[in-house]
């Protein structure tokens, strides 16, 4: 009953804003933990504008595939499949391309998929992170024409590619920089707050670019939220990076910093 009431509220809000709820394109997903998921009824059907709507285990929003446990495994699987297809096709013309052109194709067809909305991948399991890293490794081997067993550490350094883990942190840090400097949407800026110096150390504390760290959550998945991971990543950066004057300068300093940490 609560789900139906929620759908009715959404419908009323859309009507009040001169919008129409399209029943044929409406997807419903119930978020739950592993323990609560087993208590849900096996068959739960809802009606939207008189049309029956089934409960889905995954829904797509802006190209990102979300599952009902927020593990992001389904989305990562779709990325791996799409990237492997592109890399396999690129190998057919690899002998006709220069290293520079291969790098451009890798950026356009592979890394663009790895970087798209990758901030939502913060906190994924090490297994899923390794799956994405293998894609980047395959892209680098394609650029230099190396075999499957070739080591990629030096190759990544040569083309200045950050590992996937640092690419995700880079995106979260960039979004945080835009929030701190009023360059981000209000719904993101409201999730973080600038740290206020204590009264005792107000004269000694001159770092005005630190963020308030919320208390540690009781659920592990909650640590993936932007309001929690953003201050953690931001406060770990040196003052020179956090106080950058422009977005381009921040990105340059940040990539250099993460490049040194990665290699």
Secondary structure by P-SEA (a helix, b strand, c coil): caaaaaaaaaaaaaaaaccccccccbbbbbbbccccccccccbbbbbcccbbbbbbcccccccccccccccaaaaaaaaaaaaaaaaaaaaaccccccaaaaaaaaaacccccccccccccccccaaaaaaaaaaaaaaaaaaaccccccccaaaaaaaccccaaaaaaaaaaaaaaaaaaccccaaaaaaccccccccccccccccccbbbbccccccccccccccaaaaaaaaaccccccccccaaaaaaaaaaaaaaaac
